[in-house]
Amino acid sequence: MMGQTTLEPGYPKQRQSSDDTRKDKVQPGADGRLEPAVPEEHEDGDPPRSGNTEVTKKSEKRHKKPASKRGLGKPTGFEEYHADGPLTVDEVQRDNELYERRIMTAIQHYEARRKMSNEQRDIFLKYLAFGGIEIGPSMFQGLDPADRKGYDKEDLVAVLAQTSISDDKFNIGNEDSIWAIDFEGVMKSFLSRRLPIIWDLATLDSVKLVTNVFSNFMSYLLFHDVCPEYSSDILSTRRFLDDVATIEIWNCRQAERWMPGDFNIACSTLFGGFYAKTYDPRLNWQNEVDLAPGQSLFVGMTDTEARDVMKYGIAAAASEKQMYKFVSLANTDKLKIVWTEEGAFEIVQTFPVSPETQKYYKSNSPGFRPVGRALAKKWRNPDALEEDLTPAERIAADYQASMAEIDVNAGDNKTPEYEFFFEAQVLQYCFPGMKVEATICQLNCDIMFVDRIGRIFPSFDNYLPNELMLGYVKPRAVGVKAEEAETEAIAKMVLEPEHNFDTVEAKARNSRASIGHDEKDRSKVDAIPEVTEEDPKPETETDSMGSEESDPSNRN
């Protein structure tokens, strides 16, 4: 048959075509050759179409940029030996113009010039918030890339910044100002009070990350001469961060892990302290087969082990007088706690374990840790609650405080109030000036021990009420009527002609809505008529009760 093709087995049958169909598919070209016909709706650059099937362009394979082109290998500005290059004359002149607006501009440009990690930016913003800087999302973060072309580099940095300063901080130095500028004081307070609560300081690298960011920021302020009148304060802050802060913060965190030590745990176990409640010899909820080699079934110390630890500790570190009283009272079973105090102490001096003591432990009790001594004085946390004392106890406490002040003025002649026994693992992290919140107990043999440990503060501890201001929102005035708010807005517009009328009108409308007026009251703000001499008096007046009274001239 004409127009039909015989196919081999296994192949699909082709569509039957006609001469008319072929004519639609081809057309003569300029040189007389036949070329495929292009549909009328096809435009140049569009993918060709064949029947109902759309032929699309092959998608290009997207290759991931290497790390060097993504900026991962670029310097961050926090390297150990990083230093900003020398400034040209033009750069110095530009910095003087920029930093005339002081610290706010410096913070914004510092963030723009440093490639911070998430952790570095987080701790930096928390420090700024603690220092009184307002932190919040920028209202221009969603700025279209096309709109950014109209901004120069300095304007774009200011637009995208997340930091700002509230109006109550522009009067610093006046008598009514509650804020003061103190770089070193704020830094010490943040590191000693706020940082241990909000940051994980489990490793030395995490501590160095924090101090490195702050030291780098202080160097930036000094290099660009942002606050020349506070240069000595900023320089002292940077020196403190590099020399003191890192090591003391790390020692405090390690002391929290090791304190109170084996000797104090033994005393607490024997005399009904905090650690006496951690040992239960009747544990039956775990089998011995579930334990790792060398692992104990209980937590804490047995009474036998606690007695041995206490005896060897007193024999190695106690004085002869304490030793004699301890032996006589222990033989008659009269050892007991004579007083307990919930307070804090400050370490004055430490005495590490002597070679004789180490030799004594090695020959007599190799399984126990050698014990040394630490002298301390009473310290009160300014953030602690007031003690509930009777009038007589209050007088006695005030007298003791006055005597303590006299002893402080006397210098090194003051006799320490506390003497504690700590192992070498604890003493290596103790230093003069370290402040410890603890429960202190004293036995009738004049031996003191630490029953429980609370927070530990470094020697540079500085309490400031800045933390109380975090998240503070200024209260709105109570009882302000919408008419008064509207009058103030209009007066501000008249006194300051550069203000836009639409902005003032919007503020007046918002003030009415914020104090709860209904739609009828808010509609009055939509039109503020101009009062002229030719304008007639209003037809109605509203009395204090809200009822409307018609004009007498209009009554019939």
ZAZA-306548 format. One line per field, with one value per residue (C-alpha): residue number from 1; x, y, z; residue in three letters. Coordinates in steps of 0.02 Angstrom, whole numbers, plus 50000, padded with zeros to 5 digits. Layout:
<tilums>
num: (NUM/...)
u: (X/...)
v: (Y/...)
w: (Z/...)
residu: (ALA/...)
</tilums>
This chain:
<tilums>
num: (1/2/3/4/5/6/7/8/9/10/11/12/13/14/15/16/17/18/19/20/21/22/23/24/25/26/27/28/29/30/31/32/33/34/35/36/37/38/39/40/41/42/43/44/45/46/47/48/49/50/51/52/53/54/55/56/57/58/59/60/61/62/63/64/65/66/67/68/69/70/71/72/73/74/75/76/77/78/79/80/81/82/83/84/85/86/87/88/89/90/91/92/93/94/95/96/97/98/99/100/101/102/103/104/105/106/107/108/109/110/111/112/113/114/115/116/117/118/119/120/121/122/123/124/125/126/127/128/129/130/131/132/133/134/135/136/137/138/139/140/141/142/143/144/145/146/147/148/149/150/151/152/153/154/155/156/157/158/159/160/161/162/163/164/165/166/167/168/169/170/171/172/173/174/175/176/177/178/179/180/181/182/183/184/185/186/187/188/189/190/191/192/193/194/195/196/197/198/199/200/201/202/203/204/205/206/207/208/209/210/211/212/213/214/215/216/217/218/219/220/221/222/223/224/225/226/227/228/229/230/231/232/233/234/235/236/237/238/239/240/241/242/243/244/245/246/247/248/249/250/251/252/253/254/255/256/257/258/259/260/261/262/263/264/265/266/267/268/269/270/271/272/273/274/275/276/277/278/279/280/281/282/283/284/285/286/287/288/289/290/291/292/293/294/295/296/297/298/299/300/301/302/303/304/305/306/307/308/309/310/311/312/313/314/315/316/317/318/319/320/321/322/323/324/325/326/327/328/329/330/331/332/333/334/335/336/337/338/339/340/341/342/343/344/345/346/347/348/349/350/351/352/353/354/355/356/357/358/359/360/361/362/363/364/365/366/367/368/369/370/371/372/373/374/375/376/377/378/379/380/381/382/383/384/385/386/387/388/389/390/391/392/393/394/395/396/397/398/399/400/401/402/403/404/405/406/407/408/409/410/411/412/413/414/415/416/417/418/419/420/421/422/423/424/425/426/427/428/429/430/431/432/433/434/435/436/437/438/439/440/441/442/443/444/445/446/447/448/449/450/451/452/453/454/455/456/457/458/459/460/461/462/463/464/465/466/467/468/469/470/471/472/473/474/475/476/477/478/479/480/481/482/483/484/485/486/487/488/489/490/491/492/493/494/495/496/497/498/499/500/501/502/503/504/505/506/507/508/509/510/511/512/513/514/515/516/517/518/519/520/521/522/523/524/525/526/527/528/529/530/531/532/533/534/535/536/537/538/539/540/541/542/543/544/545/546/547/548/549/550/551/552/553/554/555/556)
u: (50000/50056/50117/50140/50308/50339/50438/50544/50474/50500/50492/50343/50234/50266/50129/50052/50101/50025/50090/49994/50077/50249/50213/50175/50337/50456/50469/50588/50737/50824/50937/50794/50829/50696/50709/50602/50455/50454/50284/50219/50216/50399/50515/50702/50787/50636/50659/50588/50426/50377/50193/50135/50310/50417/50602/50692/50871/50988/51016/51193/51278/51315/51485/51519/51647/51808/51841/51965/51834/51701/51810/51846/52032/52036/52108/51981/52073/52084/52249/52378/52499/52370/52401/52313/52420/52482/52354/52374/52336/52169/52122/52165/52059/51915/51928/51924/51764/51687/51731/51678/51513/51612/51584/51429/51517/51670/51566/51482/51645/51731/51596/51612/51802/51813/51760/51680/51620/51448/51524/51630/51485/51371/51487/51531/51348/51314/51458/51389/51216/51291/51380/51219/51215/51045/51049/50908/50868/50898/50744/50844/50910/50789/50855/50845/51016/50962/50923/51094/51180/51128/51225/51410/51510/51491/51304/51278/51371/51259/51100/51137/51199/51112/51172/51106/51114/50958/50924/50954/51140/51172/51177/51324/51421/51269/51208/51046/51132/51132/51267/51455/51595/51713/51790/51890/51752/51621/51742/51784/51603/51552/51691/51667/51477/51392/51509/51504/51313/51295/51453/51527/51702/51742/51904/52046/52016/51839/51908/52040/51908/51815/51965/52039/51883/51879/52066/52053/51911/52012/52159/52043/51983/52162/52225/52088/52096/51909/51908/52071/52018/51989/52149/52226/52068/52060/52245/52227/52079/52179/52325/52207/52132/52302/52387/52255/52083/52118/52216/52103/51942/52014/52076/51906/51819/51943/51927/51739/51771/51891/51823/51793/51918/51932/51971/51819/51707/51765/51724/51554/51517/51562/51471/51306/51346/51295/51399/51331/51172/51259/51307/51182/51254/51089/51086/51001/50948/51112/51203/51389/51401/51348/51497/51660/51822/51869/51701/51612/51429/51403/51440/51535/51636/51605/51627/51786/51866/51812/51893/52058/52060/52024/52155/52295/52249/52254/52416/52498/52434/52361/52455/52506/52367/52235/52309/52303/52123/52068/52145/52073/51897/51900/51947/51799/51684/51645/51690/51550/51512/51503/51444/51394/51393/51317/51430/51586/51772/51919/52082/52228/52372/52403/52531/52567/52603/52779/52901/52893/52705/52716/52842/52730/52580/52681/52745/52588/52437/52481/52297/52258/52301/52421/52343/52401/52330/52243/52209/52055/51956/51771/51693/51516/51444/51364/51235/51181/51019/51019/51031/50876/50949/50876/50920/51052/51128/51127/51226/51351/51368/51398/51531/51619/51613/51692/51828/51860/51881/52008/52102/52103/52178/52309/52377/52465/52452/52273/52246/52152/51981/51979/52101/52056/52141/52142/52228/52365/52243/52137/52276/52355/52203/52185/52262/52255/52098/51990/51817/51714/51533/51523/51447/51581/51582/51697/51728/51759/51942/51965/51970/51865/51801/51702/51539/51475/51537/51436/51498/51681/51736/51908/52009/51948/51766/51666/51480/51382/51194/51209/51133/50975/50957/50960/50793/50733/50589/50551/50373/50246/50168/50003/49850/49906/49755/49753/49720/49876/49981/49911/49947/50126/50149/50082/50186/50341/50300/50281/50441/50539/50483/50599/50483/50367/50182/50136/50256/50183/50007/50052/50128/49971/49864/49973/49964/49774/49772/49897/49791/49635/49522/49384/49363/49259/49398/49533/49438/49461/49646/49617/49586/49662/49577/49668/49593/49580/49490/49355/49314/49147/49134/49096/48913/48925/49025/49064/49053/49152/49023/49034/48857/48834/48735/48671/48710/48566/48560/48514/48369/48194)
v: (50000/50179/50278/50126/50058/49880/49875/49739/49645/49737/49914/50029/50075/50249/50377/50388/50549/50634/50754/50898/50865/50864/51031/51105/51040/51102/51258/51311/51413/51559/51443/51329/51196/51133/51198/51162/51280/51390/51423/51601/51620/51572/51717/51732/51668/51560/51372/51287/51191/51029/50987/50990/50955/51103/51083/51169/51221/51104/51170/51216/51118/51232/51205/51245/51382/51331/51385/51517/51606/51594/51692/51548/51569/51757/51833/51870/52008/51904/51816/51815/51933/52037/52224/52357/52436/52616/52750/52874/53059/53037/52892/52991/53136/53019/52936/53105/53147/52976/52957/53132/53044/52935/52759/52715/52740/52648/52495/52491/52504/52378/52249/52287/52268/52107/51937/51871/51695/51665/51642/51799/51907/51835/51872/52044/52097/52031/52137/52291/52260/52244/52411/52504/52489/52448/52287/52245/52192/52324/52390/52398/52220/52178/52318/52271/52253/52375/52506/52486/52560/52733/52717/52741/52625/52729/52752/52568/52520/52636/52572/52388/52408/52317/52435/52602/52719/52775/52958/52940/52911/53075/53172/53078/53196/53293/53289/53197/53061/52883/52824/52847/52796/52664/52542/52441/52435/52372/52244/52174/52167/52079/51948/51911/51920/51899/51789/51630/51630/51650/51567/51393/51406/51220/51239/51363/51400/51458/51579/51645/51671/51792/51892/51898/51980/52114/52147/52165/52290/52394/52395/52456/52601/52650/52633/52743/52869/52855/52917/53012/53073/52891/52820/52779/52688/52588/52547/52487/52379/52297/52264/52186/52072/52012/51988/51945/51902/51741/51650/51700/51655/51485/51454/51496/51374/51237/51272/51248/51074/51018/51104/51068/50923/50752/50815/50929/50797/50675/50799/50835/50649/50612/50760/50757/50888/50902/50753/50639/50630/50572/50399/50258/50085/49999/50039/49896/49978/49938/49773/49749/49677/49845/49935/49971/49903/50005/50094/50104/50067/50220/50405/50488/50410/50273/50316/50212/50298/50469/50437/50387/50540/50656/50578/50585/50763/50826/50734/50814/50994/51036/51122/51033/51117/51063/50887/50868/50928/50818/50660/50691/50727/50585/50457/50510/50522/50706/50783/50893/51050/51206/51330/51337/51491/51522/51655/51682/51701/51777/51682/51779/51656/51477/51352/51214/51036/51022/50885/50810/50795/50712/50588/50552/50515/50409/50298/50286/50315/50304/50300/50473/50646/50756/50904/51085/51243/51403/51557/51663/51809/51844/51920/51970/51962/52131/52039/51928/51951/52044/51935/51921/51975/52033/52209/52137/52030/52180/52284/52142/52123/52310/52303/52158/52250/52404/52298/52213/52383/52430/52268/52304/52476/52394/52301/52134/52128/52065/51887/51778/51720/51552/51410/51270/51110/51077/50948/50998/50979/51117/51230/51243/51342/51451/51625/51776/51876/51729/51743/51588/51571/51422/51342/51347/51235/51230/51082/51096/51052/51219/51137/51216/51133/51185/51090/51152/51267/51400/51527/51574/51749/51811/51942/52078/52048/52207/52218/52343/52363/52352/52180/52249/52364/52223/52218/52374/52464/52643/52650/52752/52902/52858/52971/53070/53114/53102/53288/53330/53211/53288/53464/53418/53342/53497/53612/53512/53528/53718/53739/53623/53660/53528/53392/53317/53349/53172/53102/53213/53166/52982/53001/53088/52947/52816/52908/52903/52718/52674/52740/52647/52773/52702/52725/52882/52968/52910/52976/53153/53143/53115/53299/53440/53600/53763/53890/54064/54221/54194/54017/54004/53927/53741/53696/53575/53568/53415/53431/53333/53193/53164/53224/53341/53504/53596/53778/53885/53987/53832/53778/53790)
w: (50000/49969/50118/50229/50284/50341/50505/50578/50728/50893/50825/50851/50705/50632/50609/50439/50353/50202/50072/50151/50317/50237/50156/50325/50398/50262/50156/50018/50074/49992/49890/49840/49970/50086/50268/50422/50439/50596/50679/50673/50863/50877/50917/50905/51060/51114/51119/50963/50981/50895/50906/51087/51155/51213/51187/51331/51343/51435/51611/51647/51786/51934/52007/52189/52213/52297/52475/52420/52312/52448/52568/52688/52672/52695/52854/52989/53081/53241/53203/53341/53252/53158/53146/53044/52910/52919/52879/52739/52757/52670/52783/52939/52878/52838/53010/53095/53002/53036/53219/53263/53303/53420/53479/53377/53212/53278/53324/53154/53057/53170/53131/52945/52943/53045/52981/53140/53169/53245/53418/53406/53348/53481/53626/53555/53543/53719/53784/53696/53768/53942/53915/53873/53683/53609/53508/53388/53209/53078/52990/52828/52824/52684/52573/52390/52306/52172/52305/52385/52233/52289/52454/52478/52591/52750/52727/52692/52852/52953/52869/52900/53079/53222/53358/53418/53568/53659/53698/53885/53853/53764/53927/54003/54113/54174/54352/54308/54206/54275/54155/54161/54042/54113/53988/54115/54246/54122/54052/54224/54274/54114/54125/54309/54325/54157/54055/54164/54151/53962/53894/53896/53971/53972/53873/53874/53690/53727/53857/53737/53602/53715/53776/53601/53530/53665/53656/53467/53486/53609/53488/53351/53459/53498/53320/53246/53390/53421/53601/53630/53803/53858/53782/53950/54006/53843/53852/54032/53980/53840/53956/54082/53948/53888/54057/54187/54121/54025/54159/54305/54215/54171/54348/54420/54304/54348/54534/54519/54450/54587/54742/54883/54870/54952/55128/55135/55058/55192/55331/55253/55242/55424/55502/55407/55277/55096/55036/55172/55069/54910/54974/54988/55027/54986/54800/54709/54547/54456/54439/54460/54284/54211/54286/54197/54271/54423/54430/54597/54627/54736/54729/54871/55010/55135/55318/55328/55180/55244/55414/55333/55219/55365/55480/55353/55304/55483/55517/55365/55369/55541/55681/55841/55939/55814/55809/55999/56013/55868/55943/56116/56052/55925/56057/56164/56012/56047/55880/55815/55716/55824/55691/55508/55399/55228/55155/55053/55077/54984/54973/55047/55036/54982/55046/54919/54971/55041/54986/55162/55150/54980/55048/55199/55088/54969/55109/55217/55103/54918/54869/54941/54876/54979/55069/55079/55160/55108/55214/55179/55245/55252/55097/55059/54884/54844/54740/54886/54982/55145/55299/55408/55575/55739/55799/55916/55779/55663/55789/55809/55620/55599/55735/55649/55483/55562/55642/55476/55394/55527/55494/55307/55339/55449/55297/55310/55499/55489/55550/55422/55479/55390/55363/55243/55189/55001/54892/54770/54624/54702/54763/54590/54531/54687/54690/54805/54775/54718/54795/54834/54888/55004/55158/55294/55448/55600/55715/55901/55868/55777/55605/55467/55310/55157/55150/54982/54843/54752/54626/54610/54558/54500/54590/54470/54515/54494/54527/54421/54404/54214/54212/54289/54138/54009/53922/54013/53925/53974/54039/53945/54030/54116/54098/53946/53842/53654/53636/53736/53632/53473/53536/53578/53405/53318/53427/53384/53199/53216/53316/53202/53023/52951/53019/52892/52925/52875/53004/53141/53092/53097/53270/53331/53260/53345/53511/53506/53462/53599/53742/53687/53599/53492/53305/53329/53424/53305/53156/53223/53184/52998/52969/53071/53011/53006/53126/53051/53099/52966/53024/53117/53287/53293/53292/53438/53597/53703/53890/54018/54022/53835/53788/53640/53659/53507/53476/53546/53387/53286/53398/53327)
residu: (MET/MET/GLY/GLN/THR/THR/LEU/GLU/PRO/GLY/TYR/PRO/LYS/GLN/ARG/GLN/SER/SER/ASP/ASP/THR/ARG/LYS/ASP/LYS/VAL/GLN/PRO/GLY/ALA/ASP/GLY/ARG/LEU/GLU/PRO/ALA/VAL/PRO/GLU/GLU/HIS/GLU/ASP/GLY/ASP/PRO/PRO/ARG/SER/GLY/ASN/THR/GLU/VAL/THR/LYS/LYS/SER/GLU/LYS/ARG/HIS/LYS/LYS/PRO/ALA/SER/LYS/ARG/GLY/LEU/GLY/LYS/PRO/THR/GLY/PHE/GLU/GLU/TYR/HIS/ALA/ASP/GLY/PRO/LEU/THR/VAL/ASP/GLU/VAL/GLN/ARG/ASP/ASN/GLU/LEU/TYR/GLU/ARG/ARG/ILE/MET/THR/ALA/ILE/GLN/HIS/TYR/GLU/ALA/ARG/ARG/LYS/MET/SER/ASN/GLU/GLN/ARG/ASP/ILE/PHE/LEU/LYS/TYR/LEU/ALA/PHE/GLY/GLY/ILE/GLU/ILE/GLY/PRO/SER/MET/PHE/GLN/GLY/LEU/ASP/PRO/ALA/ASP/ARG/LYS/GLY/TYR/ASP/LYS/GLU/ASP/LEU/VAL/ALA/VAL/LEU/ALA/GLN/THR/SER/ILE/SER/ASP/ASP/LYS/PHE/ASN/ILE/GLY/ASN/GLU/ASP/SER/ILE/TRP/ALA/ILE/ASP/PHE/GLU/GLY/VAL/MET/LYS/SER/PHE/LEU/SER/ARG/ARG/LEU/PRO/ILE/ILE/TRP/ASP/LEU/ALA/THR/LEU/ASP/SER/VAL/LYS/LEU/VAL/THR/ASN/VAL/PHE/SER/ASN/PHE/MET/SER/TYR/LEU/LEU/PHE/HIS/ASP/VAL/CYS/PRO/GLU/TYR/SER/SER/ASP/ILE/LEU/SER/THR/ARG/ARG/PHE/LEU/ASP/ASP/VAL/ALA/THR/ILE/GLU/ILE/TRP/ASN/CYS/ARG/GLN/ALA/GLU/ARG/TRP/MET/PRO/GLY/ASP/PHE/ASN/ILE/ALA/CYS/SER/THR/LEU/PHE/GLY/GLY/PHE/TYR/ALA/LYS/THR/TYR/ASP/PRO/ARG/LEU/ASN/TRP/GLN/ASN/GLU/VAL/ASP/LEU/ALA/PRO/GLY/GLN/SER/LEU/PHE/VAL/GLY/MET/THR/ASP/THR/GLU/ALA/ARG/ASP/VAL/MET/LYS/TYR/GLY/ILE/ALA/ALA/ALA/ALA/SER/GLU/LYS/GLN/MET/TYR/LYS/PHE/VAL/SER/LEU/ALA/ASN/THR/ASP/LYS/LEU/LYS/ILE/VAL/TRP/THR/GLU/GLU/GLY/ALA/PHE/GLU/ILE/VAL/GLN/THR/PHE/PRO/VAL/SER/PRO/GLU/THR/GLN/LYS/TYR/TYR/LYS/SER/ASN/SER/PRO/GLY/PHE/ARG/PRO/VAL/GLY/ARG/ALA/LEU/ALA/LYS/LYS/TRP/ARG/ASN/PRO/ASP/ALA/LEU/GLU/GLU/ASP/LEU/THR/PRO/ALA/GLU/ARG/ILE/ALA/ALA/ASP/TYR/GLN/ALA/SER/MET/ALA/GLU/ILE/ASP/VAL/ASN/ALA/GLY/ASP/ASN/LYS/THR/PRO/GLU/TYR/GLU/PHE/PHE/PHE/GLU/ALA/GLN/VAL/LEU/GLN/TYR/CYS/PHE/PRO/GLY/MET/LYS/VAL/GLU/ALA/THR/ILE/CYS/GLN/LEU/ASN/CYS/ASP/ILE/MET/PHE/VAL/ASP/ARG/ILE/GLY/ARG/ILE/PHE/PRO/SER/PHE/ASP/ASN/TYR/LEU/PRO/ASN/GLU/LEU/MET/LEU/GLY/TYR/VAL/LYS/PRO/ARG/ALA/VAL/GLY/VAL/LYS/ALA/GLU/GLU/ALA/GLU/THR/GLU/ALA/ILE/ALA/LYS/MET/VAL/LEU/GLU/PRO/GLU/HIS/ASN/PHE/ASP/THR/VAL/GLU/ALA/LYS/ALA/ARG/ASN/SER/ARG/ALA/SER/ILE/GLY/HIS/ASP/GLU/LYS/ASP/ARG/SER/LYS/VAL/ASP/ALA/ILE/PRO/GLU/VAL/THR/GLU/GLU/ASP/PRO/LYS/PRO/GLU/THR/GLU/THR/ASP/SER/MET/GLY/SER/GLU/GLU/SER/ASP/PRO/SER/ASN/ARG/ASN)
</tilums>
